[in-house]
Amino acid sequence: MAQELSAADKAKAAAAERSVEFVEDGMRLGLGTGSTAAFMVRALGRRIREEGLRITGVPTSYATGQLAREQGIDVITLDEAGWLDLTIDGADEFDPRLTLIKGGGGAHLQEKIVASASSRMIVIADAGKRVEELGAFPLPVEVLKFGERASEALIRRALTVLDMGDAEITPRMRGAERLVTDEGNHILDLHLGRIGNPRALSAALNQVPGVVENGLFIDLCDTVIVGHEDGNSEIVSAQQAQPAAESLFG
Ligand SMILES: O=C(CO)[C@H](O)[C@H](O)COP(=O)(O)O
């Protein structure tokens, strides 16, 4: 017997189900990571089994890759795909410009590379992820293990220059151990409260030697599908959206 979904999962499932309506036969897809993205991967699996949908998928984490294979998706690497038609992923926060904080699941590095190699990025989220200003959710920064304390000190200096010097910085843990990302790195979470200028912050963080990537996604997402607990979903478009692939260098 199918298990009854919690209210929160109903909202995630509603967004995920709507998102796979954007998927067409033959597409090369970026497959996001997290609990909402997992609903999307399962919904794709259903379309493959029921409609014979043919797609190839590039997962953004080891976990998503495993689930995608179980669902019958033809999994390839990003380098094999070369270019992606669409990436569908979750997010931890999105603001009215559809700037995102991602990386709650520790996968934002691969997620950002995949989204940046896609013609389009659609985010699926429950309504609780919608904010007027980013920053209540801690901003993940992936750092090399080598010289991590030195990198953290420079991150602190960058935050101070940007008037956020008081922010707490905490190491991402998994139980009693440091979380190690799929790329073998650590994550530092920045507890900022509010991020006045995401672009300046992202640029400053990525200047620090040892920082691999931060969890701000700027001008990458053009559409958010918000799922609601009653099973309905709503499409939110950015006022000034750019195709994902054009956002970095025009
Ligand atoms: O960025 C992510 C993983 O790195 C996730 O997409 C984000 O954390 C949202 O996860 P969930 O759908 O479980 O709330």
The ligand as a Tripos MOL2 file, in Angstrom:
@<TRIPOS>MOLECULE
LIG
   14    13     1     0     0
SMALL
NO_CHARGES

@<TRIPOS>ATOM
      1 O1         20.8780   22.4390   -2.7340 O.2       1 LIG1
      2 C1         20.5130   21.3350   -2.4230 C.2       1 LIG1
      3 C2         21.4590   20.2230   -2.1660 C.3       1 LIG1
      4 O2         22.7870   20.6690   -2.1690 O.3       1 LIG1
      5 C3         19.0700   21.0240   -2.3120 C.3       1 LIG1
      6 O3         18.4690   21.1850   -3.5550 O.3       1 LIG1
      7 C4         18.4660   21.9340   -1.2860 C.3       1 LIG1
      8 O4         19.1440   21.7480   -0.0510 O.3       1 LIG1
      9 C5         16.9690   21.6440   -1.0980 C.3       1 LIG1
     10 O5         16.8080   20.3780   -0.5390 O.3       1 LIG1
     11 P1         15.3810   19.8200   -0.1730 P.3       1 LIG1
     12 O6         14.6210   19.6730   -1.4470 O.co2     1 LIG1
     13 O7         15.6580   18.5000    0.5070 O.co2     1 LIG1
     14 O8         14.7260   20.8110    0.7700 O.co2     1 LIG1
@<TRIPOS>BOND
     1     1     2 2
     2     2     3 1
     3     2     5 1
     4     3     4 1
     5     5     6 1
     6     5     7 1
     7     7     8 1
     8     7     9 1
     9     9    10 1
    10    10    11 1
    11    11    12 2
    12    11    13 1
    13    11    14 1
@<TRIPOS>SUBSTRUCTURE
     1 LIG1         1 GROUP 0 **** ****
